[in-house]
Amino acid sequence: MALEQPPTRIADLADQCVQCGLCLPACPTYALDRSEAESPRGRIAIAAALARGATDPTADLRAHLDHCLGCLSCQRACPAEVRYDELLIGTRALLGPAPRRPRRLLGLLQRPRILRTLRWIGARLGAAQWSRLLARRLPAYSPWRAALRLVPDTPPMPLPQGDAARAELALFPGCVASVEDAEAQQAALALLRAAGYRVHVLPAFCCGAMDLHGGEAATAGKAARRVRQAWQASGATRLLSVTPGCLGTLRHALPDVTVLDPWSLLAERAERLHFRPLPLCVALHLPCTQANVARSETAMLQVLRRVPQLEIAPLPRSPSCCGAAGSHLLEFPERASQLREAVLRPLAALAPARLLSSNIGCRLHLAAGDDAVSWTTQHPLSLLAQQLEKTA
């Protein structure tokens, strides 16, 4: 898919919508606001009007488009198979970046070397404690308040070390994930090796997802070219990401390459994986991108259920986006907080020991909730690697 779509292409995509309304029950923002303009059907109508020049891009109209989480639950529910992802990205590229987009903050998050250095310094200074105190002094709408609430307690782990360049699989570490989810990436390598795969690890950099979804078409294009260069140098045949939020953007950059998360590969060779018992109740949060882009929930549950005595309680499904949605939790922290609390509410009855989620943005966002005090968050791959029986 091209990063920028001409207005005629956006209008053609919008015309595929038959206005049936079957997308409404799947849309988290429609559930939040009960407004047609905050629904996929309403946003498609807005996009069509903007593309045809029938209306001006006022602040109010733009806000409805910017509020969209890009979760793609609507696209999965659509009987007409409207390419909502292409329409949304194209319309945002047509409009350009939103005025309130926190570019400096996002620029920091997209530079893993700088982020890793700051996180190491912050961990030594006890940043997790004082950052939350500082966050309370900032207004609720501040993106910096939301960012400070996400600072973890522990220092980042080192990047995983891959196999030789002739490996069949290549792992894309990403930007924030390469710092905050290095443990899950190391876990993925351990599990894949136990299953008999060889994995090469690409350099850590941003795939461009936040820019692509934020209307920054030019910078997203540069990131896509960097992805293609790193992929071509790897010599692998399939590309992996343990972060579902990166999958769609990586597929846009590499349309002729198989890009997936590790779950289907692990499920294919599940008989090679043996785990120690874990008598524990865990809640399982399914990120929107894993459900609607990777579509790997069945394979993930198949592998998790191989852990003896592990009790898995999946959280309710759509409309249940936690509100993280890439940079959405920074651009609209108050809305993101409302969506998060709706997802966390069922946890009181489940009383899990841990909350598992495979997307780093979701996991940090959920851990920052007001009620997130009685359980810890973890990537499901990390849990599996901890329980993996080591073979001689």
C-alpha positions in Angstrom: 0.0 0.0 0.0 1.3 3.5 -0.9 2.0 5.7 2.1 0.1 8.6 0.4 -3.3 8.1 -1.4 -4.7 10.5 -3.9 -8.1 11.9 -3.1 -9.7 9.9 -5.9 -8.4 6.7 -4.3 -9.8 7.7 -0.9 -13.2 8.4 -2.4 -13.2 5.1 -4.2 -12.4 3.3 -0.9 -15.2 5.1 0.8 -17.7 4.1 -1.9 -17.1 0.5 -1.0 -18.9 1.1 2.3 -22.6 0.1 2.1 -23.5 1.9 5.3 -24.9 -1.2 6.9 -23.7 -0.3 10.4 -22.4 -3.8 11.3 -19.1 -2.1 12.3 -20.7 0.0 15.0 -20.8 -2.8 17.8 -17.1 -3.5 17.1 -15.9 0.1 17.4 -14.5 1.2 20.8 -14.8 4.9 20.2 -18.5 4.5 19.2 -19.0 2.6 22.4 -17.3 5.4 24.3 -19.2 8.4 22.7 -22.3 6.9 21.0 -21.8 9.4 18.2 -22.1 8.5 14.5 -19.1 10.8 13.8 -17.0 8.6 16.2 -17.9 5.4 14.3 -16.2 3.8 11.3 -19.3 4.6 9.1 -19.2 8.3 10.2 -15.4 8.5 9.6 -15.7 7.0 6.1 -18.3 9.6 5.3 -16.0 12.4 6.6 -13.1 11.0 4.6 -15.2 10.9 1.4 -16.4 14.5 1.9 -12.8 15.7 2.5 -11.4 13.8 -0.5 -14.1 15.2 -2.8 -13.7 18.7 -1.5 -17.2 18.8 -0.3 -16.2 20.1 3.1 -13.2 21.8 4.7 -11.0 20.0 7.2 -12.3 21.9 10.3 -10.8 21.1 13.8 -14.0 19.3 14.8 -14.0 17.0 11.7 -10.3 16.3 12.1 -10.8 15.4 15.7 -13.1 12.6 14.8 -10.5 11.1 12.4 -7.7 11.6 14.9 -9.7 9.9 17.7 -9.8 6.7 15.7 -7.6 4.0 17.3 -6.9 2.1 14.1 -7.8 -1.1 15.9 -9.4 -2.5 12.7 -12.1 -4.3 14.6 -14.5 -2.6 12.1 -12.6 -4.0 9.1 -12.8 -7.5 10.5 -16.5 -7.2 11.0 -17.2 -5.5 7.6 -19.2 -7.7 5.2 -18.3 -5.5 2.3 -14.5 -5.9 3.1 -13.9 -2.2 3.1 -10.1 -1.4 3.4 -10.6 0.9 6.3 -6.9 0.8 7.3 -5.9 2.1 3.8 -8.6 4.7 3.9 -7.7 6.0 7.4 -4.0 6.2 6.7 -4.6 7.8 3.3 -6.9 10.4 4.7 -4.5 11.3 7.6 -1.7 11.6 5.0 -3.9 13.9 3.0 -4.5 16.1 6.0 -1.0 16.0 7.3 0.1 15.7 11.0 -2.4 16.8 13.7 -1.6 20.2 15.3 -1.5 18.7 18.8 0.8 15.8 17.8 3.7 15.6 20.4 6.5 15.5 17.9 9.4 16.0 20.3 8.1 13.2 22.6 7.5 10.9 19.7 10.9 11.7 18.2 12.5 10.6 21.5 10.5 7.3 21.6 11.6 6.5 18.0 15.3 6.7 18.9 16.0 3.5 20.8 19.7 4.3 21.6 18.7 7.6 23.3 15.7 6.0 25.0 17.8 3.2 26.3 20.4 5.5 27.7 17.8 7.7 29.4 16.1 4.6 30.8 19.3 3.4 32.3 20.0 6.8 33.9 16.4 7.0 35.1 16.6 3.5 36.7 19.7 4.5 38.7 18.0 7.7 39.9 14.7 5.9 40.8 12.8 7.6 38.0 9.7 5.3 38.3 8.9 6.9 41.7 9.5 10.6 41.1 8.1 10.5 37.5 4.7 9.6 38.9 4.9 12.4 41.4 5.8 14.8 38.6 3.0 13.4 36.4 0.4 14.4 39.0 1.5 18.0 38.7 0.8 18.1 35.0 -2.7 18.6 33.4 -4.7 15.5 32.5 -4.5 16.3 28.8 -0.6 16.6 28.8 1.2 13.9 26.7 4.1 14.2 29.1 1.9 13.3 32.0 0.8 10.1 30.2 4.5 9.3 29.2 5.8 9.8 32.8 3.1 7.4 34.1 4.5 4.7 31.8 8.1 4.7 33.1 8.8 1.1 34.3 10.5 0.3 37.7 13.3 -1.8 36.2 16.2 -0.9 33.9 16.0 -2.2 30.3 17.5 -5.5 29.4 20.2 -5.9 26.7 19.1 -6.5 23.1 18.9 -10.2 22.1 21.8 -11.7 20.2 20.7 -13.5 17.0 22.1 -16.4 15.0 24.3 -16.2 11.9 23.2 -14.1 9.0 22.1 -17.2 7.0 19.2 -17.8 9.5 15.8 -18.5 7.9 14.0 -16.0 10.2 14.8 -12.3 11.0 13.5 -10.6 14.1 12.7 -6.9 13.9 13.3 -5.3 17.3 11.6 -2.0 16.7 12.1 1.2 18.7 10.3 1.3 22.0 9.9 -2.5 22.0 13.7 -2.9 21.6 14.1 -1.1 24.9 11.0 -2.0 26.9 10.3 -5.5 25.5 13.9 -6.8 25.1 13.0 -9.6 27.6 10.2 -10.8 25.3 12.5 -10.7 22.3 15.0 -12.8 24.2 12.2 -15.1 25.1 11.1 -15.4 21.5 14.7 -16.4 20.4 14.9 -19.0 23.2 11.5 -20.6 22.3 12.2 -20.5 18.5 15.6 -22.1 18.9 14.1 -24.8 21.1 11.6 -25.4 18.3 14.5 -25.7 15.8 14.5 -22.3 14.1 17.5 -20.1 13.5 16.9 -16.4 14.0 18.9 -13.4 12.8 18.2 -10.1 14.7 18.0 -6.9 12.7 19.2 -3.5 14.0 16.9 -1.6 16.4 15.1 1.3 14.8 11.5 2.6 14.3 9.4 0.9 11.6 7.5 4.1 11.1 4.1 3.0 12.5 3.5 6.1 14.6 4.4 8.4 11.7 2.3 6.3 9.2 -0.8 6.5 11.4 -0.1 10.2 12.4 -0.1 11.6 8.9 3.7 12.0 8.7 3.9 10.3 5.3 7.4 11.5 4.3 9.1 10.3 7.5 7.1 7.0 7.4 8.4 6.6 3.8 12.0 7.0 5.0 11.4 4.4 7.8 10.0 2.0 5.2 13.1 2.3 3.0 15.2 1.6 6.1 13.2 -1.5 6.8 13.6 -2.8 3.2 17.4 -2.2 3.4 17.8 -4.1 6.7 15.6 -6.9 5.4 17.5 -7.3 2.2 20.8 -7.5 4.1 19.5 -10.2 6.4 19.2 -12.9 3.8 16.2 -14.4 5.7 13.0 -15.7 4.2 10.5 -14.6 6.8 10.4 -11.5 9.1 9.2 -11.6 12.7 8.0 -9.1 15.3 7.0 -9.9 18.9 5.1 -6.6 18.8 1.8 -6.9 16.9 1.6 -3.1 16.6 4.6 -3.2 14.1 3.2 -6.0 11.9 0.9 -3.9 9.7 3.5 -1.3 9.0 6.2 -3.9 8.3 3.8 -5.6 5.8 3.2 -2.2 4.1 7.0 -1.8 3.7 7.5 -5.4 2.5 4.4 -6.4 0.6 6.0 -9.4 -0.9 7.5 -10.8 2.3 5.9 -13.0 4.9 5.7 -10.9 8.1 4.3 -12.5 11.2 4.6 -12.9 14.9 6.2 -16.0 16.4 3.0 -17.8 17.5 2.2 -19.7 14.3 5.8 -20.9 14.1 5.8 -22.1 17.7 2.4 -23.8 17.2 3.6 -25.7 14.2 6.4 -27.3 16.3 4.6 -27.2 19.6 5.5 -30.9 20.2 9.2 -29.9 20.6 8.4 -27.5 23.4 8.1 -28.8 27.0 7.2 -26.6 30.0 7.4 -26.9 33.7 4.0 -26.7 35.6 2.9 -23.3 36.7 -0.1 -23.4 39.1 -1.2 -19.8 38.4 -4.2 -17.9 37.2 -3.4 -15.4 34.5 -5.6 -12.9 32.6 -5.0 -12.7 28.9 -5.4 -9.4 27.1 -5.6 -9.7 23.3 -4.2 -6.5 21.6 -6.3 -5.3 18.7 -3.4 -5.7 16.3 -2.9 -9.3 17.3 -6.6 -10.1 16.8 -7.1 -8.1 13.6 -3.7 -7.9 11.9 -1.7 -10.9 13.1 -4.8 -13.0 13.8 -2.7 -15.4 15.8 -4.8 -15.8 19.0 -5.6 -19.4 18.3 -2.0 -20.3 17.9 -1.0 -18.4 21.0 -3.6 -20.1 23.2 -2.5 -23.5 21.7 1.1 -22.9 22.9 0.1 -21.3 26.3 -2.1 -24.3 27.1 0.9 -26.6 26.9 2.0 -25.2 30.3 0.7 -27.7 32.9 -1.6 -26.2 35.6 -1.7 -22.7 34.0 -5.2 -21.3 34.2 -5.9 -18.8 31.4 -8.8 -16.3 31.6 -9.1 -14.3 28.4 -10.5 -10.8 28.8 -13.7 -9.8 27.0 -13.4 -9.0 23.3 -14.6 -6.1 21.1 -15.2 -3.3 21.7 -12.4 -3.6 24.1 -9.4 -1.6 22.8 -7.3 -0.5 25.8 -6.7 2.9 24.3 -2.9 2.6 23.9 -3.1 2.5 20.0 0.4 3.6 19.2 0.7 7.3 20.0 -3.1 7.7 20.9 -2.4 7.3 24.6 -0.1 10.4 24.4 -2.2 12.5 22.0 -5.5 11.8 23.8 -4.6 10.6 27.3 -8.0 11.3 28.9 -9.9 9.3 26.2 -7.2 6.6 26.5 -7.7 6.4 30.2 -11.4 5.9 29.9 -10.9 3.0 27.4 -8.2 1.5 29.7 -10.5 1.4 32.7 -13.2 -0.3 30.7 -10.7 -3.1 29.9 -9.4 -3.4 33.4 -12.8 -3.5 35.1 -13.3 -7.3 34.6 -10.0 -8.0 36.3 -11.5 -7.4 39.8 -13.6 -10.5 39.4 -10.9 -12.6 37.8 -8.2 -11.6 40.4 -5.3 -12.8 38.3 -1.7 -13.1 39.5 -0.5 -11.7 36.2 -1.9 -9.9 33.2 -0.5 -11.1 29.9 -0.4 -8.9 26.8 1.8 -9.2 23.7 1.9 -5.6 22.7 4.3 -3.4 24.7 2.2 -0.2 24.3 -0.8 -2.0 25.7 1.1 -3.5 28.5 2.7 -0.3 29.7 -0.7 1.5 29.4 -2.6 -1.1 31.3 0.1 -1.2 34.0 -0.4 2.6 34.5 -4.1 2.2 35.3 -5.4 3.4 38.7 -6.4 -0.2 39.7 -3.3 -1.9 38.4 -1.9 -2.7 41.8 -2.6 -6.4 42.6 -1.0 -8.0 39.5 2.0 -7.7 37.2 2.1 -7.4 33.5 4.1 -9.8 31.3 4.5 -10.7 27.6 3.2 -14.3 27.1 6.5 -15.2 25.4 8.3 -14.3 28.6 6.1 -16.5 30.7 6.7 -19.4 28.3 10.5 -18.9 28.2 10.6 -18.9 32.0 8.8 -22.3 32.1 10.6 -23.8 29.2 12.3 -27.2 30.0 15.9 -26.9 29.0 17.1 -29.8 26.9 20.6 -31.3 27.2 
